Amino acid sequence: MSMRSSCQFRSDSSGILSDRLRSAVAAIMASVSVLLATTVGFAQDKATKVIHDDIVLTTARPDNLEIHITYYQSDVGKEAPVVILLHAEGSNRQVWLGNMGFAQRLWDEGYAVIAVDLRKHGQSVVQGPAKITPADRQRMVAFDMEAVKAFIFEKHMDEQLNMNKTAIIAPEMSAAVAILYTIRDWKKPPHDDGLRTPRGQDIRSLLLLSPESKTKGLNIGASITDIGKLAANTLPAMSFSTVFFYGAADKKDKRGGTKRMYSKAAGVKGVKKNVLLQAYPFKYRGVELIGRNNARTRCEEQMLGFLDGRLKKLTQTPWKDRRSAFNRN
């Protein structure tokens, strides 16, 4: 790194800079060089805590859509758990951001956080009609979430986080996206590299806020039972858990949809305490359960407690190289 000094020194009557002044300048420049080297080294530290706003991801072919995210890089390093924040239909990632936002709160607790604008929301705009179609919702699962997972893999290999400790927090419509993507991730076969290096099984917790039981384009009927089956796994290294949050007075929770979803998942034999339900005696829906209403619900504290107990404390999932053995040096 080079640095150009703007300081100018006036020569004396003989036109020669004194030795004493030369020595002083040399000492100052040496000190500045040491300071710059220290600063650069800190900036390149993998455990640096920093917010990367408006990172642009590109979905796989033939989709090729730009997905915008905000990434909160944890200072915990390669064992940092990861939380993906989705949003309701018609909303965007800004509901999580800001100095008082829940993303900041998670980050302060040591989590790596990724807030996502799903397609046709926020900055993830597309050409053509803005109306969300059933096909758009399906592509959120098949393309948007896979682009986010690829980004997490990249940061995992940079030793900034542990992708095998990933959770998704999803309100309303995006709950269906989160559920279907979780099943998709757990069904991924390992690499055929002799070591059976996993490609998936990384989503270890789901936190669903007023989840929609019916979303056009996203059929989650059978997947709710599949979520229960994941939660019934008794192997510590494959543990999975989910919790449903909802307002009991929410008129949009048609016919008790959230409670029925919970009952279906919790009805799987062996689930025990890995599928939970948290109701609040209010009409709040989705992200209304947190933020300015948190003083009444304490939902944020309960989400943090759930994540601390079910994600942060996973002991059977240490950081490992997730590349195929054929692609390692």
N, C-alpha and C positions, 0 to 999 in steps of 0.2 A: 504494500500500500504506500502510495506517495502522498505527500502533503505539501502544498505550496504555501509558503509564508508570505503574508502581505506586509510584514514589518520592513521598514526601510531605516537604515542607519546612516546618519550624516557623518561624513568623513571629517577628520580634524584638519588643521591647517597644513599638515604634511601630506594629507591624502591617504594616510595609512591607519587602519583600525588597530587600536591598541591590543596587545596580547591579552590583557585582562578581560576586555570586552569580548574578544573572540572566545575565550574560555567559558565565559558566562553564557554566551549564545549556544555554544556546543553542549553545555550541561543542560540547558533548557530543552533543546531539541532532542537530546537523549531521553530526558524524562517524558517528553511527549510521545516518543516512539514506544517506550515501555507501556505507557497508559493506553495507547491505541492498540497495541498487541494484546493487552489484557482484555480490553473491551471487545475486540473481534473474537477472541477465544470464548468469551462468555456468550456472545451472540450465536456462536456455532454449537454451543453445548446442547446435546439432545434433550436435556432435562430443563431447558429454558421454558418459563411460563409466559406465553404470549397468545394474543388473539389474532387470528388470520381471518380478516373479514372479506367476504365476496370472493371465495375461491370458485373457479368455474370447472366443473367436471363435464366430460362428454360421454354420453351413453354409447353402448356398443352398436355396431352396424347391425341392421340397416337403419336403426333409429337415428343415431347421430344428433342427439339433442343436448343442448347445454343446460346443465343443472347447477344452480348456484347454492353454495353452502357457506356457513361461517364455522370455522374450526377453532376451538379453544384448546390449545396445546397445553397439556398438563406438565407440571414440574416434577411429577413422580417418576417419570422415565418409563422403561419398558414394561413395568408391571401395572401401569395405570389402567384402570377399567374404563370402558368407553360407553357413553350414552348418546344415542341418536334421538333427536327431537323432531317429530313430525308435526303437522298442523291439520286443522279441520278444513273441509272444502270451503273455498272462498276466502281463506286466510293465508298466512305466510309465516316465514320463520321469525319475523320481527316480534311475534307474541312471546318469544322466549328470551329476547335479547335485551340489552340495556344494563345499566349499573345495578338495577333492582330486579332484573329478570332471573328466572329460574336457572337459565344457562350459567349465569355468573355464580349463582349459589352452588351449583354442582361443581363448577370449576374451582371454587374456593375450597371445596372438600377433597380436591385431588383427582377428580374425574377429567378425562379427555371428553370433550363435548362437541357434537356435530349437529348444528341446526340446519335443516334442509328446506329449500323451496321445491316442492314437487312440481312436476310439469304443469304449465298453465297457471301457476301461482307465483306471486312475488316477482322476482327477477327471472324466473325460469319460463320466459315467454316463448311462444312458438308462432310461426306464420299460420295464418288462416283463422277460422272461427275460434273465439275464446271460450265457448261453451265446453264444459267438461263432459266427455262422452264415456260410455262404458268401456270403450277401447282405451281411452286415456288412462282410466283407473287400472286396467290390466297392465298397461305399459309401465305404470308407476312401480308395480311389483317386479316385472320382468326386466326393466331397463334402469329406472331411476334408482331403485334400491341396490341393484347390482353395481351401479357406478359408485354409490356410496361405499359399498363393501370393498370395491377395488381400491378406493382411496384409503380405507382403513388398513387394508393389506399393505399398501405402500408405507404408511406411517408405522405399522407394526415392524416391518423390515428395517425401518430407520430407527427402531428401538425407542419410539416415542410413546408407545402404548402396547397393551396386550389384547389383541383382537379376540381371543378366546374368553374374554370377560366383557361381552357386549350386551347392552340392554337397549330396548326401544321404548320410548314414551310416546304414545299416540292417542290423540283425542278424536272422537267421533268417526268420520269417514276413514281417516288414516289408520284407525285401529284395524280395519279389515285389511289394509295394505300390510300392516305390521304382522298380523296373524298369518296371512298367506305367504309373506316373504320368510317368516320364521320356519314354516313347514318346508318351504323350498330350500332354505339353507341347510336344514337338518337332513334332507334327502340327498345332498350332494355326495357322490362317491369319492373315496380318497384317491390320491394320485397312485397310479400303478408303478410305483418306484421301488418296491421291495420293502419300504418302511411304512407304507400305507399312510403317508403324510396327509392329514385331513385338508379338504377344500372348504368344509363347512362346519356345522355344529358349533357355531360361535355365538349365536343369539341365546343368551342364558337366562334372560328375564324380559318379561313384557309387562308394562304398566299402561293400562288401558283406561282412558278417561271418557266416560259416557260413550262407550263404543256403540256404533250403529250395527244392529243385528242384520239389517238388509241394506245393501249398497249395490246399485245397478252395475253389473259387470264383474262384481266380486262376490262369488258364492262361498261363504265361509261356514255353511252348515256342517259339513263333515269335518272341516278343519278345526272346529271348536273341540270336537272329540279327540282329534290328533294332538291338540295342545295339551289336553288332559293326559294323553299317553306319554308325551314327553315329560310331563311333570311327575309321572309315576315311575320314571327310571330310577333305580336304586343305586346305580354306580356313581360314586362321588365325582368322578371326572366328567360325568355326563349330566350333571344336575341341571334342572330347569325349573323355573317358577314363574308364576304370573299373578297379578292382582287386578281386580276390577274396581274402579272408583266411579261413583255416580251420585247424583242428587235425587233423593227419594221423592221429592216434589217436582221433579223435572217432567213437564207435560210432554216433551218430545221423546221421552223414553217410553215409546209406545208399548203398551201392554206388558210393562216390566221386562223389556228386552234384555237389559244388562243382567238382571237377576237370572233370567232363563239361560243366558250364555254361561254365566258362572256355574249354574247347576249342572249344565251339560258337561263342562270341563271337569268340575269337581266330582262328578258321578263316576268317573273312571276309577276302577279298583286300584288301590295303592297310592293314590294322589297324596293322602295325608294333609300336611299343611303347606303344600307347594302351590295350591290354588286358593287365593283369598278373595274376599269381597269386602269392600269398605263403602258403606252408605252414609250420606249426610242428610239431615232433615231440612234441606234447602232445595230451591229450584235451579240452582247453578248447574251449568252444563259445560263439559269439556274443560277448557283452560279457565273458565270462570270459577272453577273450584280452587284456583291458586291466585297469586297476585294480590289484588286489593281485597279479595274475599278470604284470603288465607287466615286472617285474624280470627275468623269465625270457624273455618273448617279445619285448620291446621293440616291441610292436605300436603303441603310442601314438606313438613316435618315427617309425615308418615311415608311419603315417597322416599325421602332421604334415608329413613330408618330401614325401609324395605331394601333399598339398594345397598346400603352398608352391610346388611346381614346376608343378603342373597348373592351379591355380585362382588363387592369389594373384598369380602372374606373368603372367596373361593381359594382353596389351598391346593387343589388337585390340578390346577391349570397354569403352571409356570410358563413364562415366555419360551417359545421354541421357534426355530427356523421353519417357516411355513412354505418355503419353496419346495418344489419337487426335488428329490435327491439328485436327479439328473441335471438340475440347473444350478447346483451349488458349486462353489469353487473347490 
